[in-house]
């Protein structure tokens, strides 16, 4: 479970960087369990490549490192330098992290600029997409699928009904932006979603979306084809 210090760090960054933090508290263990469900159900013992995007102070990472098996590779992309420092210290000092520390790395870079040597079998994302410009959401999803291997699974969460409510009560510009985000995300969920989990024990309650990249997508090179 996140420590009180991690909660304080998270809330402080939320107040100063709402656009890129998005939540007022770290993810609950119930949300973490849902995000990790595809990884826990892996069908064989071969080493896999895992990418976590927007891990924050590591609420999901804490559970993720426990699921890691010998040979697994774990990369974390975190734009917030304060959160990245918290994560680096965990890999250096936390006994739970040590078994995977040599095969893990924290990258402080925007996701759309991140380059990997090989694609990932599992991608887990905590990015606050509803806070982003619509064009950036499109870039993020293109990056997700660029980094995901054929047959790999993307798991990300979004807070329940946030767009629906804000599209009704927000200013015109915000409504238009959220409508474009809806359209972008629907392109992917309608084509690639294999499961959606409802997580009520979280602040706020959330959906977890699981999308699987198909062989056809990899050959086409564009999810919108």
Backbone as ProteinMPNN parsed JSONL, in Angstrom:
{"seq_chain_A": "XXXXXXXXXXXXXXXXXXXXXXXXXXXXXXXXXXXXXXXXXXXXXXXXXXXXXXXXXXXXXXXXXXXXXXXXXXXXXXXXXXXXXXXXXXXXXXXXXXXXXXXXXXXXXXXXXXXXXXXXXXXXXXXXXXXXXXXXXXXXXXXXXXXXXXXXXXXXXXXXXXXXXXXXXXXXXXXXXXXXXXXXXXXXXXXXXXXXXXXXXXXXXXXXXXXXXXXXXXXXXXXXX", "coords_chain_A": {"N_chain_A": [[0.846, -1.191, 0.0], [0.429, 2.333, -0.682], [2.571, 4.653, 0.999], [2.101, 7.143, 3.632], [3.689, 9.288, 3.039], [3.954, 9.039, 0.272], [1.298, 9.467, -0.512], [1.098, 12.163, 0.251], [3.012, 13.337, -1.414], [1.876, 12.748, -3.898], [-0.568, 14.175, -3.776], [0.388, 16.775, -3.532], [1.663, 17.111, -6.021], [-0.554, 16.8, -7.639], [-1.963, 19.157, -7.049], [-0.259, 21.084, -8.098], [0.234, 20.283, -10.705], [-2.118, 19.558, -12.269], [-2.951, 18.929, -14.876], [-1.282, 16.887, -15.813], [-1.244, 15.056, -13.79], [-3.843, 14.386, -12.718], [-5.336, 12.685, -10.887], [-6.438, 12.668, -7.443], [-5.388, 11.007, -5.596], [-3.287, 8.085, -5.134], [-3.725, 5.077, -7.151], [-6.105, 2.545, -6.196], [-5.754, -0.75, -4.656], [-7.543, -2.429, -5.833], [-8.028, -1.333, -8.32], [-5.435, -1.565, -9.31], [-5.219, -4.383, -9.385], [-7.055, -4.993, -11.4], [-5.886, -3.725, -13.62], [-3.641, -5.31, -13.903], [-4.602, -7.766, -14.588], [-4.472, -9.105, -17.234], [-1.684, -9.635, -17.329], [-1.326, -11.302, -15.104], [-2.65, -13.487, -16.014], [-1.089, -14.611, -17.934], [-0.096, -17.032, -20.345], [2.1, -18.685, -20.421], [5.451, -19.354, -19.179], [7.431, -17.829, -20.257], [9.83, -15.135, -20.46], [8.659, -11.751, -20.429], [8.063, -8.512, -21.899], [7.366, -5.504, -20.312], [5.631, -2.455, -20.098], [5.041, 0.353, -18.191], [3.116, 3.229, -18.07], [3.005, 6.517, -16.976], [3.278, 6.007, -14.101], [3.235, 7.401, -11.676], [3.653, 7.643, -8.194], [4.001, 4.975, -7.892], [1.915, 3.217, -7.138], [0.563, 1.241, -8.603], [2.793, 0.034, -9.669], [3.98, -1.13, -7.422], [2.469, -3.452, -7.081], [2.867, -4.556, -9.54], [5.611, -5.287, -9.69], [5.613, -7.461, -8.049], [4.356, -9.328, -9.57], [6.134, -9.889, -11.509], [8.268, -12.144, -13.279], [11.215, -14.293, -13.427], [13.522, -12.931, -15.688], [11.787, -11.158, -16.914], [11.277, -7.932, -18.42], [11.039, -4.601, -17.369], [9.927, -1.444, -18.088], [9.448, 1.991, -17.273], [7.652, 4.854, -18.006], [7.618, 8.094, -17.127], [6.603, 11.348, -16.863], [6.747, 13.265, -14.881], [9.19, 14.552, -12.915], [9.508, 14.518, -10.132], [7.926, 12.32, -9.303], [9.321, 10.378, -10.727], [11.765, 10.321, -9.35], [10.926, 9.253, -6.898], [10.254, 6.668, -7.737], [12.742, 5.704, -8.676], [14.193, 5.588, -6.283], [12.798, 3.55, -5.019], [13.489, 1.309, -6.572], [16.148, 1.237, -5.902], [16.194, 0.919, -3.101], [14.019, -0.535, -2.006], [13.271, -3.744, -0.91], [11.371, -5.354, -2.208], [11.49, -4.613, -4.834], [13.96, -5.322, -5.73], [14.507, -7.742, -7.082], [13.911, -7.316, -9.715], [15.181, -5.063, -10.414], [17.581, -4.792, -11.921], [16.706, -5.233, -14.435], [15.077, -3.185, -15.085], [13.959, 0.153, -15.822], [13.586, 3.659, -15.373], [12.134, 6.117, -17.299], [12.242, 9.467, -18.12], [10.349, 11.122, -20.06], [8.22, 12.369, -22.663], [5.564, 10.238, -23.696], [5.059, 9.96, -26.482], [7.516, 10.474, -27.535], [9.099, 8.47, -26.711], [11.275, 5.781, -27.337], [11.705, 2.356, -28.004], [13.734, -0.614, -27.799], [12.601, -3.04, -28.485], [9.195, -4.159, -29.071], [6.437, -4.247, -26.652], [4.954, -6.763, -24.585], [2.984, -6.33, -22.72], [1.273, -3.414, -21.89], [0.674, -0.949, -19.528], [-1.245, 1.69, -18.517], [-1.539, 4.814, -16.864], [-2.226, 7.348, -17.635], [-3.791, 10.569, -17.495], [-6.042, 10.928, -19.56], [-8.342, 12.444, -20.151], [-7.677, 14.988, -19.462], [-6.071, 15.985, -21.42], [-5.222, 17.736, -24.516], [-7.197, 17.05, -27.449], [-5.752, 16.305, -29.739], [-3.379, 15.391, -28.631], [-4.228, 13.126, -27.254], [-4.818, 11.451, -29.395], [-2.205, 11.138, -30.402], [-1.073, 9.797, -28.238], [-2.471, 7.327, -28.216], [-1.682, 6.341, -30.69], [1.005, 5.998, -30.102], [0.835, 4.072, -28.035], [0.041, 1.794, -29.535], [2.087, 1.619, -31.365], [4.172, 0.842, -29.733], [3.342, -1.574, -28.749], [3.417, -5.1, -28.983], [2.396, -7.4, -31.628], [-0.531, -9.123, -30.777], [-0.173, -8.357, -28.185], [-1.239, -6.777, -25.058], [-2.935, -3.847, -24.115], [-3.667, -2.095, -21.212], [-5.604, 0.264, -19.645], [-6.905, 2.94, -17.564], [-9.856, 4.888, -16.939], [-11.759, 7.481, -15.418], [-15.046, 6.895, -14.266], [-17.712, 8.043, -16.251], [-16.789, 10.64, -16.507], [-16.252, 12.131, -18.88], [-18.813, 12.155, -20.012], [-20.336, 13.623, -18.145], [-18.936, 16.066, -18.015], [-19.181, 16.906, -20.626], [-21.758, 17.751, -20.666], [-22.021, 19.774, -18.783], [-19.872, 21.473, -19.006], [-17.893, 24.236, -20.379], [-18.257, 25.465, -23.779], [-15.916, 25.088, -25.361], [-14.541, 23.145, -23.889], [-16.392, 21.054, -24.022], [-16.341, 20.477, -26.746], [-13.683, 19.627, -27.022], [-13.679, 17.298, -25.408], [-15.534, 15.79, -26.792], [-14.106, 15.222, -29.129], [-12.044, 13.705, -28.026], [-13.53, 11.516, -27.131], [-14.311, 10.46, -29.63], [-11.834, 9.71, -30.715], [-10.913, 7.758, -28.848], [-12.938, 5.899, -29.051], [-12.534, 4.825, -31.586], [-10.486, 3.041, -31.134], [-11.348, 1.416, -28.942], [-13.665, 0.196, -29.948], [-12.647, -1.423, -31.914], [-10.537, -2.928, -30.81], [-10.995, -3.66, -28.145], [-11.134, -6.094, -25.58], [-12.092, -6.518, -23.104], [-13.786, -4.942, -20.342], [-13.444, -3.633, -17.143], [-15.209, -2.799, -14.156], [-14.489, -0.681, -11.59], [-15.299, 0.097, -8.511], [-14.288, 0.594, -5.991], [-12.341, 2.84, -5.639], [-10.751, 6.052, -5.877], [-11.443, 8.583, -7.915], [-14.237, 6.258, -8.691], [-13.6, 3.873, -11.333], [-13.206, 2.804, -14.795], [-11.563, 0.021, -16.251], [-9.967, -0.503, -19.199], [-9.249, -3.006, -21.549], [-7.3, -3.638, -24.261], [-6.418, -5.428, -27.176], [-3.803, -5.85, -29.4], [-4.019, -6.579, -32.79], [-2.814, -8.895, -35.329], [-3.392, -7.943, -37.861], [-3.537, -5.193, -37.503], [-0.85, -4.612, -37.025], [0.315, -5.138, -39.482], [-0.944, -3.294, -41.095], [-0.157, -0.863, -40.109], [-1.487, 1.375, -39.234], [-3.947, 2.261, -37.04], [-6.296, 3.342, -37.861], [-6.908, 2.521, -40.355]], "CA_chain_A": [[0.0, 0.0, 0.0], [1.224, 3.558, -0.677], [2.835, 5.239, 2.308], [1.551, 8.484, 3.817], [4.559, 10.217, 2.313], [3.602, 8.951, -1.146], [0.025, 10.174, -0.665], [1.359, 13.595, 0.339], [3.701, 13.716, -2.657], [0.915, 12.665, -4.991], [-1.521, 15.282, -3.668], [1.111, 18.02, -3.821], [1.845, 17.203, -7.471], [-1.888, 17.02, -8.208], [-2.315, 20.578, -6.908], [0.597, 21.943, -8.923], [0.274, 19.818, -12.096], [-3.351, 18.801, -12.464], [-3.098, 18.464, -16.259], [-0.54, 15.651, -16.056], [-1.431, 14.126, -12.676], [-5.194, 13.921, -13.005], [-6.034, 12.076, -9.757], [-6.078, 13.284, -6.168], [-4.793, 9.976, -4.742], [-2.8, 6.924, -5.892], [-4.715, 4.056, -7.495], [-6.374, 1.539, -5.177], [-5.283, -2.091, -4.986], [-8.547, -3.047, -6.696], [-7.719, -0.841, -9.658], [-4.178, -2.201, -9.709], [-5.478, -5.782, -9.724], [-7.72, -5.039, -12.7], [-4.902, -3.368, -14.641], [-2.657, -6.385, -14.035], [-5.267, -9.042, -14.862], [-3.882, -9.833, -18.375], [-0.353, -10.11, -16.986], [-1.461, -12.428, -14.178], [-3.211, -14.622, -16.746], [-0.185, -15.006, -19.011], [-0.327, -18.461, -20.572], [3.325, -19.471, -20.301], [6.453, -18.808, -18.259], [8.503, -17.137, -20.966], [9.998, -13.739, -20.056], [7.894, -10.795, -21.214], [8.426, -7.102, -21.803], [6.252, -4.767, -19.717], [5.803, -1.008, -20.065], [4.052, 1.098, -17.43], [3.132, 4.627, -18.486], [2.383, 7.351, -15.958], [3.141, 5.244, -12.857], [3.11, 8.24, -10.481], [4.544, 7.238, -7.103], [4.208, 3.53, -7.933], [0.843, 2.436, -6.505], [0.38, 0.042, -9.437], [4.117, -0.587, -9.802], [4.204, -1.962, -6.242], [1.857, -4.754, -7.355], [3.439, -5.062, -10.79], [6.896, -5.944, -9.461], [5.331, -8.757, -7.418], [3.91, -10.249, -10.615], [7.247, -10.155, -12.415], [8.925, -13.436, -13.219], [12.612, -14.197, -13.856], [13.748, -12.591, -17.085], [10.898, -10.092, -17.38], [11.818, -6.588, -18.551], [10.066, -3.596, -16.97], [10.254, -0.044, -18.322], [8.447, 2.926, -16.787], [7.722, 6.186, -18.611], [6.987, 9.043, -16.204], [6.995, 12.7, -17.247], [6.945, 14.066, -13.678], [10.504, 14.231, -12.347], [9.344, 14.199, -8.705], [7.477, 10.933, -9.241], [10.405, 9.524, -11.228], [12.733, 10.168, -8.261], [10.337, 8.307, -5.94], [10.363, 5.328, -8.32], [14.151, 5.295, -8.695], [14.572, 5.219, -4.92], [12.22, 2.239, -4.727], [14.321, 0.281, -7.202], [17.434, 1.21, -5.21], [16.119, 0.672, -1.663], [12.923, -1.404, -1.582], [13.582, -5.161, -1.171], [10.396, -5.942, -3.126], [11.849, -4.217, -6.194], [15.344, -5.68, -6.074], [14.636, -8.891, -7.977], [13.714, -6.897, -11.094], [15.821, -3.753, -10.566], [18.586, -4.81, -12.981], [16.019, -5.323, -15.733], [14.068, -2.127, -15.067], [14.486, 1.5, -16.023], [12.623, 4.755, -15.347], [12.424, 7.06, -18.382], [11.537, 10.74, -17.984], [10.191, 11.552, -21.441], [6.844, 12.216, -23.145], [5.357, 8.915, -24.294], [5.145, 9.983, -27.944], [8.934, 10.57, -27.911], [9.803, 7.312, -26.165], [11.648, 4.747, -28.298], [12.084, 1.097, -27.35], [14.487, -1.525, -28.657], [11.648, -4.049, -28.931], [7.836, -3.872, -28.585], [6.082, -4.779, -25.339], [3.857, -7.729, -24.505], [1.951, -5.735, -21.874], [1.389, -1.988, -21.589], [-0.254, -0.526, -18.483], [-1.18, 3.151, -18.564], [-2.305, 5.612, -15.924], [-2.27, 8.734, -18.096], [-5.106, 11.224, -17.35], [-6.326, 11.309, -20.948], [-9.397, 13.457, -20.244], [-7.097, 16.318, -19.222], [-5.178, 16.325, -22.52], [-5.819, 18.167, -25.788], [-7.644, 15.911, -28.253], [-4.68, 15.877, -30.635], [-2.405, 14.643, -27.846], [-4.815, 11.806, -26.994], [-4.589, 10.67, -30.607], [-0.778, 10.796, -30.431], [-0.83, 8.806, -27.19], [-2.957, 6.02, -28.659], [-0.792, 5.872, -31.744], [2.222, 5.53, -29.43], [0.501, 2.798, -27.391], [0.02, 0.685, -30.481], [3.426, 1.513, -31.949], [5.043, 0.17, -28.768], [2.749, -2.851, -28.366], [3.705, -6.189, -29.93], [1.199, -8.089, -32.123], [-1.05, -10.013, -29.751], [0.034, -7.769, -26.865], [-2.416, -6.184, -24.425], [-2.897, -2.532, -23.482], [-4.656, -1.906, -20.145], [-5.571, 1.628, -19.12], [-8.141, 3.245, -16.848], [-10.439, 6.219, -17.006], [-12.754, 7.63, -14.363], [-16.393, 6.652, -14.784], [-18.667, 9.078, -16.659], [-16.212, 11.984, -16.441], [-16.495, 12.843, -20.134], [-20.257, 12.335, -20.198], [-20.797, 14.712, -17.281], [-18.308, 17.328, -18.387], [-19.716, 17.331, -21.929], [-23.074, 18.35, -20.433], [-21.989, 20.948, -17.903], [-18.678, 22.268, -19.242], [-17.931, 25.299, -21.379], [-18.34, 24.962, -25.144], [-14.603, 24.621, -25.813], [-14.264, 21.887, -23.195], [-17.291, 20.035, -24.577], [-15.829, 20.101, -28.071], [-12.444, 18.853, -26.82], [-14.03, 15.976, -24.883], [-16.178, 15.066, -27.878], [-13.042, 14.719, -30.003], [-11.38, 12.627, -27.288], [-14.46, 10.385, -27.22], [-14.24, 9.882, -30.975], [-10.531, 9.06, -30.862], [-10.84, 6.556, -28.028], [-13.904, 4.921, -29.567], [-11.917, 4.133, -32.719], [-9.651, 1.955, -30.626], [-12.088, 0.472, -28.116], [-14.594, -0.575, -30.767], [-11.921, -2.385, -32.744], [-9.541, -3.759, -30.133], [-11.299, -3.992, -26.751], [-11.481, -7.481, -25.272], [-12.7, -6.585, -21.783], [-13.845, -3.723, -19.537], [-13.715, -3.89, -15.729], [-15.775, -1.695, -13.388], [-13.82, -0.635, -10.289], [-15.993, 1.078, -7.696], [-13.482, 0.91, -4.806], [-11.23, 3.67, -6.073], [-11.081, 7.461, -5.749], [-12.862, 8.22, -8.059], [-14.454, 4.964, -9.351], [-12.967, 3.869, -12.654], [-13.247, 1.672, -15.713], [-10.293, -0.43, -16.817], [-10.153, -0.979, -20.565], [-8.207, -3.91, -22.026], [-7.283, -3.701, -25.718], [-5.402, -6.344, -27.689], [-3.352, -5.496, -30.742], [-4.154, -7.692, -33.72], [-1.802, -9.043, -36.37], [-3.787, -7.11, -38.991], [-3.135, -3.826, -37.194], [0.595, -4.501, -37.166], [0.666, -5.129, -40.898], [-1.481, -2.096, -41.738], [0.651, 0.255, -39.66], [-2.307, 2.5, -38.787], [-5.164, 1.728, -36.431], [-7.481, 3.961, -38.447], [-7.155, 1.948, -41.673]], "C_chain_A": [[0.884, 1.245, 0.0], [1.398, 4.099, 0.731], [2.186, 6.615, 2.398], [2.391, 9.518, 3.079], [4.237, 10.213, 0.827], [2.265, 9.64, -1.426], [0.253, 11.685, -0.66], [2.04, 14.098, -0.925], [2.722, 13.758, -3.819], [-0.04, 13.861, -4.95], [-0.847, 16.616, -3.971], [1.3, 18.197, -5.323], [0.507, 17.392, -8.184], [-2.247, 18.504, -8.173], [-1.509, 21.452, -7.854], [0.59, 21.56, -10.395], [-0.958, 18.969, -12.395], [-3.435, 18.196, -13.861], [-2.406, 17.135, -16.496], [-0.642, 14.652, -14.915], [-2.83, 13.531, -12.704], [-5.971, 13.349, -11.845], [-5.58, 12.746, -8.468], [-5.415, 12.296, -5.222], [-4.275, 8.844, -5.614], [-3.909, 5.906, -6.127], [-4.876, 3.041, -6.369], [-5.837, 0.182, -5.61], [-6.274, -2.814, -5.894], [-8.346, -2.606, -8.146], [-6.435, -1.469, -10.174], [-4.399, -3.641, -10.138], [-6.134, -5.904, -11.083], [-6.739, -4.708, -13.825], [-3.931, -4.509, -14.92], [-3.286, -7.719, -14.406], [-4.682, -9.766, -16.085], [-2.498, -10.392, -18.072], [-0.43, -11.326, -16.074], [-1.969, -13.685, -14.887], [-2.339, -15.044, -17.93], [-0.162, -16.525, -19.117], [0.941, -19.296, -20.468], [4.314, -18.746, -19.406], [7.584, -18.073, -18.966], [8.63, -15.703, -20.467], [9.215, -12.81, -20.978], [8.44, -9.389, -20.988], [7.187, -6.317, -21.371], [6.6, -3.28, -19.705], [4.683, -0.404, -19.226], [4.217, 2.58, -17.742], [2.377, 5.455, -17.454], [2.222, 6.649, -14.63], [2.976, 6.098, -11.605], [4.114, 7.823, -9.424], [4.666, 5.719, -7.0], [3.139, 2.698, -7.274], [0.566, 1.148, -7.273], [1.707, -0.697, -9.584], [4.415, -1.513, -8.631], [3.639, -3.37, -6.446], [2.472, -5.391, -8.593], [4.738, -5.813, -10.551], [6.709, -7.299, -8.782], [4.895, -9.794, -8.45], [5.043, -10.629, -11.563], [7.881, -11.51, -12.175], [10.359, -13.302, -13.717], [12.725, -13.926, -15.355], [12.852, -11.498, -17.626], [11.638, -8.756, -17.424], [10.722, -5.602, -18.205], [10.624, -2.204, -17.235], [9.111, 0.815, -17.819], [8.695, 4.287, -17.428], [6.927, 7.14, -17.738], [7.499, 10.448, -16.5], [7.335, 13.567, -16.04], [8.24, 13.642, -12.983], [10.422, 13.881, -10.867], [8.916, 12.754, -8.531], [8.587, 9.986, -9.693], [11.456, 9.292, -10.142], [12.226, 9.186, -7.206], [10.515, 6.878, -6.447], [11.806, 4.833, -8.318], [14.613, 4.858, -7.307], [13.997, 3.86, -4.539], [13.061, 1.132, -5.338], [15.677, 0.156, -6.513], [17.315, 0.656, -3.786], [15.077, -0.347, -1.236], [13.242, -2.861, -1.902], [12.63, -5.816, -2.167], [10.791, -5.704, -4.572], [13.175, -4.821, -6.659], [15.45, -6.794, -7.099], [14.491, -8.499, -9.442], [14.457, -5.595, -11.401], [16.817, -3.72, -11.721], [17.966, -4.857, -14.367], [14.922, -4.27, -15.85], [14.734, -0.777, -15.261], [13.336, 2.501, -16.008], [13.048, 5.784, -16.386], [11.594, 8.318, -18.174], [11.47, 11.369, -19.373], [8.711, 11.48, -21.799], [6.691, 10.886, -23.874], [5.566, 8.939, -25.793], [6.581, 10.118, -28.446], [9.73, 9.36, -27.446], [10.046, 6.274, -27.252], [12.118, 3.513, -27.534], [12.827, 0.208, -28.335], [13.582, -2.602, -29.249], [10.261, -3.68, -28.425], [7.546, -4.611, -27.28], [4.899, -5.743, -25.427], [2.679, -7.172, -23.71], [2.265, -4.259, -21.662], [0.291, -1.625, -20.602], [-0.127, 0.99, -18.36], [-2.082, 3.794, -17.525], [-2.396, 7.067, -16.341], [-3.672, 9.315, -17.959], [-5.58, 11.793, -18.685], [-7.371, 12.411, -21.058], [-8.887, 14.868, -20.003], [-6.305, 16.829, -20.421], [-5.932, 16.986, -23.677], [-6.164, 16.936, -26.633], [-6.54, 15.403, -29.174], [-3.632, 15.06, -29.898], [-2.937, 13.243, -27.52], [-4.626, 10.903, -28.21], [-3.132, 10.237, -30.701], [-0.459, 9.717, -29.41], [-1.282, 7.427, -27.638], [-2.127, 5.47, -29.81], [0.511, 5.335, -31.146], [1.986, 4.212, -28.717], [0.672, 1.645, -28.386], [1.324, 0.56, -31.261], [4.332, 0.692, -31.044], [4.562, -1.225, -28.383], [3.038, -3.908, -29.423], [2.403, -6.78, -30.446], [0.745, -9.142, -31.112], [-0.877, -9.489, -28.34], [-1.208, -7.048, -26.365], [-2.085, -4.83, -23.808], [-4.006, -2.471, -22.443], [-4.513, -0.487, -19.612], [-6.89, 1.9, -18.402], [-8.585, 4.667, -17.128], [-11.544, 6.296, -15.957], [-14.16, 7.603, -14.953], [-17.143, 7.952, -15.071], [-18.104, 10.495, -16.63], [-16.511, 12.749, -17.722], [-17.983, 13.123, -20.331], [-20.772, 13.519, -19.39], [-20.241, 16.049, -17.743], [-18.769, 17.824, -19.749], [-21.08, 17.999, -21.777], [-22.987, 19.669, -19.668], [-20.802, 21.87, -18.168], [-18.903, 23.381, -20.25], [-17.866, 24.696, -22.781], [-17.016, 24.384, -25.622], [-14.245, 23.29, -25.172], [-15.139, 20.763, -23.744], [-16.794, 19.548, -25.931], [-14.574, 19.246, -27.944], [-12.77, 17.433, -26.358], [-14.757, 15.14, -25.934], [-15.163, 14.475, -28.839], [-12.275, 13.581, -29.334], [-12.228, 11.365, -27.334], [-14.331, 9.681, -28.562], [-12.932, 9.13, -31.181], [-10.484, 7.74, -30.106], [-11.792, 5.476, -28.534], [-13.355, 4.16, -30.768], [-11.14, 2.905, -32.263], [-10.458, 0.939, -29.829], [-13.029, -0.389, -28.951], [-13.877, -1.665, -31.564], [-11.095, -3.382, -31.939], [-9.916, -4.191, -28.711], [-11.718, -5.451, -26.597], [-12.16, -7.607, -23.912], [-12.765, -5.188, -21.184], [-14.23, -4.101, -18.111], [-14.252, -2.617, -15.069], [-15.176, -1.74, -11.988], [-14.446, 0.481, -9.456], [-15.184, 1.482, -6.465], [-12.196, 1.585, -5.264], [-11.692, 5.111, -5.948], [-10.545, 8.212, -6.966], [-13.001, 6.799, -8.643], [-14.004, 5.016, -10.81], [-13.365, 2.652, -13.476], [-11.804, 1.305, -16.075], [-10.591, -1.043, -18.177], [-8.961, -1.854, -20.951], [-8.335, -4.038, -23.542], [-6.16, -4.614, -26.171], [-5.071, -5.997, -29.134], [-3.394, -6.723, -31.654], [-2.991, -7.742, -34.699], [-2.111, -8.122, -37.538], [-3.385, -5.658, -38.767], [-1.65, -3.636, -37.422], [0.993, -4.417, -38.636], [0.17, -3.88, -41.595], [-0.695, -0.855, -41.364], [-0.137, 1.459, -39.197], [-3.622, 1.965, -38.282], [-6.411, 2.268, -37.092], [-7.768, 3.424, -39.836], [-8.323, 0.956, -41.614]], "O_chain_A": [[1.959, 1.242, 0.599], [0.489, 4.016, 1.556], [1.772, 7.186, 1.389], [1.865, 10.502, 2.558], [4.246, 11.265, 0.187], [2.11, 10.313, -2.445], [-0.33, 12.405, -1.471], [1.691, 15.157, -1.446], [2.737, 14.69, -4.623], [-0.289, 14.489, -5.979], [-1.448, 17.489, -4.597], [1.123, 19.297, -5.847], [0.438, 18.064, -9.213], [-2.771, 19.045, -9.147], [-2.018, 22.452, -8.359], [0.898, 22.389, -11.252], [-0.839, 17.792, -12.736], [-3.929, 17.08, -14.025], [-2.882, 16.328, -17.295], [-0.181, 13.518, -15.046], [-2.989, 12.31, -12.712], [-7.191, 13.511, -11.81], [-4.492, 13.317, -8.398], [-4.93, 12.688, -4.161], [-4.768, 8.654, -6.726], [-4.903, 5.873, -5.402], [-3.915, 2.714, -5.673], [-5.506, -0.02, -6.778], [-5.888, -3.712, -6.641], [-8.477, -3.403, -9.075], [-6.353, -1.86, -11.338], [-3.835, -4.083, -11.14], [-5.813, -6.816, -11.845], [-6.766, -5.351, -14.874], [-3.453, -4.66, -16.044], [-2.573, -8.715, -14.53], [-4.411, -10.962, -15.984], [-2.168, -11.496, -18.504], [0.323, -12.283, -16.255], [-1.747, -14.803, -14.422], [-2.802, -15.753, -18.824], [-0.202, -17.225, -18.105], [0.853, -20.523, -20.43], [4.039, -17.644, -18.931], [8.587, -17.731, -18.34], [7.625, -15.104, -20.084], [9.123, -13.062, -22.179], [9.167, -9.121, -20.031], [6.115, -6.437, -21.965], [7.713, -2.893, -19.349], [3.506, -0.622, -19.513], [5.324, 3.117, -17.684], [1.243, 5.132, -17.1], [1.13, 6.678, -14.062], [2.607, 5.567, -10.558], [5.299, 7.664, -9.72], [5.361, 5.219, -6.115], [3.413, 1.565, -6.876], [0.36, 0.093, -6.674], [1.731, -1.928, -9.618], [5.032, -2.563, -8.812], [4.251, -4.357, -6.037], [2.583, -6.613, -8.684], [4.955, -6.869, -11.145], [7.55, -8.187, -8.924], [5.047, -10.996, -8.231], [4.921, -11.583, -12.332], [8.015, -11.967, -11.039], [10.695, -12.309, -14.362], [12.106, -14.604, -16.175], [13.125, -10.956, -18.697], [12.502, -8.479, -16.592], [9.596, -5.734, -18.683], [11.657, -1.824, -16.684], [7.946, 0.431, -17.918], [9.811, 4.806, -17.396], [5.708, 7.015, -17.62], [8.698, 10.707, -16.397], [8.126, 14.504, -16.155], [8.363, 12.508, -12.52], [11.181, 13.038, -10.39], [9.477, 12.035, -7.704], [8.771, 8.917, -9.11], [11.984, 8.187, -10.023], [12.996, 8.383, -6.68], [10.88, 5.984, -5.684], [12.065, 3.673, -7.994], [15.34, 3.874, -7.172], [14.637, 3.099, -3.814], [13.32, 0.12, -4.687], [16.288, -0.912, -6.537], [18.235, -0.007, -3.309], [15.238, -0.972, -0.188], [13.466, -3.187, -3.068], [13.025, -6.729, -2.892], [10.461, -6.506, -5.445], [13.471, -4.826, -7.854], [16.38, -6.803, -7.905], [14.897, -9.254, -10.325], [14.375, -5.081, -12.517], [16.893, -2.72, -12.435], [18.628, -4.555, -15.36], [13.966, -4.432, -16.608], [15.9, -0.58, -14.92], [12.261, 2.242, -16.547], [14.18, 6.268, -16.363], [10.371, 8.241, -18.064], [12.397, 12.052, -19.809], [8.005, 10.61, -21.288], [7.596, 10.462, -24.592], [6.192, 8.029, -26.336], [6.85, 9.908, -29.629], [10.915, 9.241, -27.757], [9.133, 5.927, -28.001], [12.84, 3.62, -26.542], [12.591, 0.262, -29.542], [13.779, -3.024, -30.389], [10.151, -2.953, -27.438], [8.307, -5.483, -26.861], [3.98, -5.563, -26.225], [1.524, -7.496, -23.985], [3.384, -3.899, -21.298], [-0.878, -1.951, -20.811], [0.964, 1.512, -18.128], [-3.226, 3.384, -17.327], [-2.618, 7.937, -15.499], [-4.65, 8.635, -18.27], [-5.523, 13.003, -18.906], [-7.297, 13.236, -21.97], [-9.58, 15.84, -20.304], [-5.907, 17.994, -20.439], [-7.144, 16.815, -23.805], [-5.496, 15.906, -26.539], [-6.408, 14.195, -29.369], [-3.054, 14.135, -30.469], [-2.172, 12.28, -27.512], [-4.307, 9.722, -28.066], [-2.851, 9.089, -31.044], [0.337, 8.819, -29.684], [-0.552, 6.452, -27.46], [-1.895, 4.264, -29.89], [1.055, 4.34, -31.624], [2.832, 3.32, -28.776], [1.355, 0.659, -28.109], [1.629, -0.518, -31.771], [5.168, -0.07, -31.529], [5.303, -1.979, -27.753], [2.918, -3.644, -30.62], [1.383, -6.676, -29.764], [1.547, -9.953, -30.649], [-1.372, -10.095, -27.39], [-2.116, -6.743, -27.138], [-1.101, -4.679, -23.084], [-5.161, -2.762, -22.753], [-3.433, -0.084, -19.18], [-7.873, 1.186, -18.602], [-7.789, 5.528, -17.503], [-12.186, 5.293, -15.647], [-14.428, 8.204, -15.994], [-17.197, 8.847, -14.228], [-18.866, 11.458, -16.719], [-16.972, 13.89, -17.669], [-18.362, 14.209, -20.767], [-21.553, 14.326, -19.894], [-20.968, 17.036, -17.851], [-18.753, 19.028, -20.007], [-21.511, 18.734, -22.665], [-23.793, 20.574, -19.887], [-20.741, 22.958, -17.596], [-19.952, 23.465, -20.888], [-17.465, 23.544, -22.945], [-16.989, 23.31, -26.223], [-13.705, 22.405, -25.836], [-14.668, 19.638, -23.911], [-16.824, 18.353, -26.222], [-14.412, 18.26, -28.664], [-12.195, 16.47, -26.866], [-14.612, 13.918, -25.964], [-15.335, 13.352, -29.313], [-11.9, 12.61, -29.99], [-11.708, 10.27, -27.551], [-14.25, 8.455, -28.624], [-12.921, 8.04, -31.754], [-10.064, 6.72, -30.654], [-11.491, 4.285, -28.455], [-13.67, 2.984, -30.954], [-11.141, 1.867, -32.926], [-10.285, -0.266, -30.009], [-13.173, -1.582, -28.684], [-14.458, -2.712, -31.849], [-10.964, -4.542, -32.329], [-9.215, -5.016, -28.125], [-12.53, -5.972, -27.362], [-12.731, -8.648, -23.588], [-11.915, -4.345, -21.469], [-15.218, -4.802, -17.892], [-13.813, -1.509, -15.378], [-15.339, -2.731, -11.276], [-14.162, 1.66, -9.667], [-15.362, 2.583, -5.943], [-11.12, 0.986, -5.272], [-12.894, 5.374, -5.916], [-9.343, 8.458, -7.06], [-12.003, 6.2, -9.045], [-14.025, 6.073, -11.439], [-13.794, 1.626, -12.949], [-10.94, 2.175, -16.188], [-11.373, -1.987, -18.287], [-7.81, -1.491, -20.711], [-9.361, -4.494, -24.046], [-5.066, -4.578, -25.609], [-5.959, -5.87, -29.977], [-2.86, -7.778, -31.311], [-2.273, -6.759, -34.877], [-1.194, -7.571, -38.148], [-2.952, -4.97, -39.692], [-1.231, -2.609, -37.956], [1.923, -3.689, -38.983], [0.771, -3.436, -42.573], [-0.565, 0.081, -42.153], [0.452, 2.466, -38.805], [-4.341, 1.285, -39.014], [-7.491, 1.709, -36.905], [-8.76, 3.814, -40.45], [-8.684, 0.366, -42.632]]}, "name": "protein", "num_of_chains": 1, "seq": "XXXXXXXXXXXXXXXXXXXXXXXXXXXXXXXXXXXXXXXXXXXXXXXXXXXXXXXXXXXXXXXXXXXXXXXXXXXXXXXXXXXXXXXXXXXXXXXXXXXXXXXXXXXXXXXXXXXXXXXXXXXXXXXXXXXXXXXXXXXXXXXXXXXXXXXXXXXXXXXXXXXXXXXXXXXXXXXXXXXXXXXXXXXXXXXXXXXXXXXXXXXXXXXXXXXXXXXXXXXXXXXXX"}
